[in-house]
Amino acid sequence: MKYSKLFGKTVKEVSGDVKLVSHRLLYQGGFVRESVAGRYYFLPLGIRVNDKIVKIVEEEMDKAGAQKMITPVLHPIELWEETNRTNSVGFELMSLTDQRGARFALGGTAEEMMVDLVRKFNISYKDLPFNIYQFSQKFRDELRARGGLLRVREFLMKDAYSFHSDEKDFKKEYKNMGDTYTRIFERMGLKTVVIESDNGYIGGDYCHEFVVESDAGESRFLMTDDKSYAAHEEVAVFKREMMNEKEEMLPMEVKDAPRGPTIADGVKLYGQPAWKQIKSIVYVTGSGEKVMAVMRGDLEINEVKLKHSLGGAEIRQATEEEIKELGSVVGFVSPLKLKIKKIGDISLKTVRNFSTGADEYRKDTLNVNYERDFTVDKLADIALPPADCLSSEGKKMVDGKGIEVGNIFQLGTHYTTRMKGALFTDQDGREKPYYMGCYGIGIGRTLATVVEVFNDEKGIIWPKSIAPYQVHLVSLGSDEKIRKTADKLHDKLEKAGIEVLYDDRDRQAGEKLADADLIGIPVRLVISKRTLESDSVEWKERNRKETENVKLTEIQKKIKVYYS
Amino acid sequence: MKYSKLFGKTVKEVSGDVKLVSHRLLYQGGFVRESVAGRYYFLPLGIRVNDKIVKIVEEEMDKAGAQKMITPVLHPIELWEETNRTNSVGFELMSLTDQRGARFALGGTAEEMMVDLVRKFNISYKDLPFNIYQFSQKFRDELRARGGLLRVREFLMKDAYSFHSDEKDFKKEYKNMGDTYTRIFERMGLKTVVIESDNGYIGGDYCHEFVVESDAGESRFLMTDDKSYAAHEEVAVFKREMMNEKEEMLPMEVKDAPRGPTIADGVKLYGQPAWKQIKSIVYVTGSGEKVMAVMRGDLEINEVKLKHSLGGAEIRQATEEEIKELGSVVGFVSPLKLKIKKIGDISLKTVRNFSTGADEYRKDTLNVNYERDFTVDKLADIALPPADCLSSEGKKMVDGKGIEVGNIFQLGTHYTTRMKGALFTDQDGREKPYYMGCYGIGIGRTLATVVEVFNDEKGIIWPKSIAPYQVHLVSLGSDEKIRKTADKLHDKLEKAGIEVLYDDRDRQAGEKLADADLIGIPVRLVISKRTLESDSVEWKERNRKETENVKLTEIQKKIKVYYS
């Protein structure tokens, strides 16, 4: 491919809102362009990388026994109503109505579509298990789309759905898919951490995220030193250590409290650590019910866990006005008097003689003890793990941050019991709902993650397996012999099946070499007056500093060896 | 691939509204399933064929110098407004609004998106020409979706867009794409006829359809015996021969006409051929104007041409009431008195002494002559070519019917003058609008067309190049040795890179062989007690009657030779 004819060449300028390295490099290198926020064109260079990632995913999925197929992009809304996901999905569903009045959702994820397909067939236990997957465009009506390909409104996703006769059979596939994902990412040079995570709008009992460690990521996770436990902060379980179990319980008393509304204000007033206070936050659920979350003052609320402890209800924090209506005051709310549902974090059991508000402005209650002075409707794990916490087994945990590139979900019979007729005939002749799992990989996000991980100040450093081309041939100088030799080498390499991008432009050496570094193809070949003196070409690998001269007659072989 | 584990096995029953052979066979064979009308799942067998077609198209497009990329599926509606296509598109545009209030069209075709992308770059004549293409899901809000994959509401399309500095350069690419299309369809065994056609909602001056002759098709076209001229009936030009030029013009007279309202009624009353009458049809344009189309009574109106002669206006036939308001009567409308715009077909010049209505119930005017007694505002070609007509050069033309599988369009500067800033810098330093073309192939429709062309009473007969698998291995009998030999052969062939579908089910011979015929893989291999006696396997090609025994040791070689 001659660079002079390539559509989508490099540019120097970057537009204002480009923050992430991957966004900047993919833009400058000519891999992608934004249409409107969160919707991307993949240019010829970009689609080549995209297609190589797709091919790796496809090969590994096939090797794992999964079968490729495809569903329509528009999903009949009736299917999403069957599972009640039109109300509950955590991403905003995009939908439209056609001119005959039929309503459709734009595919965000395809559980209902796959179950609807499967129930069109008569399937017996003999046909099970199977795992069907597709590559298809997915849509999310996100309010905010982050820069670049990491959080977009439209993207290509590999989504797979497996159908089983029982949980035992499913668990084999769950492991099989987990291993397959690790292999897929390894083939692109990505090391993944597998963490327990929240299943969000998908349903089911458990799931895991595949995370590539990176500061550009949005996933915070906790992991024990020995890596035996790793979980997203939203689901991570951690130990609440006893703080002052030897202290004697003192009598409760109400006192004037000349402080501001925060825990920090309490620390200042009493000269005691934050854990000595109770944190009480009032929430309002989707149905309008008021609920209080109660925990140790040094911990932060984990709204994902709180939601689960409320059976999945939508929640928001109560306003100052709503707290007043309850008969309390912001900053002085306590679990002692208000007659609303209370969910307490298990940390309440670890402290003696808490201080807390007295539901009056600038009044506190001191020496409050859980069980002696108040209880809650439900004691649960509703706190975010703080830095340097311990695992439930008492092992030290470290914080990690990363990009979620894939996830695997146990679905069980969540969909197949909600959708009518999603049944197979078992060995005993009886009809039973399928036991399911699902498995996703975002292709564009994976591509951007590779760039976040593999780059330097000059540009991208593509791994061999997904580089847009195998070699970047550059001719330097306008000498006729140089041009002819480069032309010939380009044709010869292409003929030999080597993917070559050939910068044949009449430009300055500096510009051409900078472009090669920016685009980031693993091998750069330079033909110049100097190299021609020894009938050779300069070989430089993108991730090394050294160059070497290779005879023109030897270059094809060297490339083949490098890529074998 | 073991058939026992394949998702999407054959079925015997067909649902009610399956009319086309391709629809029935693709359903029964387990290639596709309908989600809702006009929206299809491709099952594992179907996606394999789909992917092979995609690969052929991609290879040939790349060979022709085009560059693959991809646009988002959701197009900002502002772009379609720039070219005024939100009002004028011939297919109904599907659109939606996101939660921030931004409106999008679901991609039906991508001219605006491509021009919008290209104008983001600084492009000079040196970068031209280029041709960028994509495979992407397209949406049409059709009121009626025909059975099967021939007319659907959602489909994968290869659409390409070329950008040139001038018409001369474009014409080279138009030919290049035409040749490429012929090669693409030839590789799937399809013979195409290239016909002139209407550009519909696309714009531009001319275009060509690639048609595969088939009774299942919707495209009627006319072609001269020597194939020097071929055109869709909507655009075909044909000769109007003089019918009675020697007859003397007689004086006009009004007479009672005890006849019904049709041309046939006139033929009965006067005992004269249909061409002796004038056909006058009143239309109402989108803006409410009334227009009369006037032509010889034996010809049919060509509404596509009529629309063009009205500058592209939308039209519909007037109601009885509207004709009454004009001061005439249905069945007796004439071009003599009504003061509305009249478009006459050039056939009006070929007849002397027409009879026509007199704008009164059961009154006709006889001996009416064009130019002597009436004229029209515009004389044009607005008739459909009848059977057995002559080309404009007087050559005999025959009727053809076929399926449109691809089309190529000249766009000129239609889009680049309507969209601001779609300019390149020419050699003289001045900015000029790009000269464009576009080129489409429907992948699913091509797949269905192959099935329409290649089938027999037993099932599909796939061409080698796009068969879902290369061989269909069938074990007959439950003998352990048969199973083991078949298992081993399956593994061996797969290892050798041969695509094999292996029917390992414990079923009757008749059922397994019928399934193989239905699915239509080019080579069937049977292992049975009988073949094992000679350490061989039975070889049968799907499109031949004969079978032969091939030694197990020779089979791999024979397959490779067959597919080389």
Interface residues (C-beta under 8 A of the other chain):
Chain A: S4 K5 L6 F7 G8 K9 V11 R33 S35 V36 R39 Y40 Y41 F42 L43 P44 G46 I47 R48 N50 D51 G65 Q67 K68 M69 I70 T71 P72 V73 L74 H75 P76 E92 M94 S95 L96 D98 Q99 R100 A102 L106 M113 D116 L117 K120 F121 K126 D127 F130 I132 Q137 F139 D141 L143 R153 E154
Chain B: S4 K5 L6 F7 G8 K9 V11 R33 S35 V36 R39 Y40 Y41 F42 L43 P44 G46 I47 R48 N50 D51 G65 Q67 K68 M69 I70 T71 P72 V73 L74 H75 P76 E92 M94 S95 L96 D98 Q99 R100 A102 L106 M113 D116 L117 K120 F121 K126 D127 F130 I132 Q137 F139 D141 L143 R153 E154
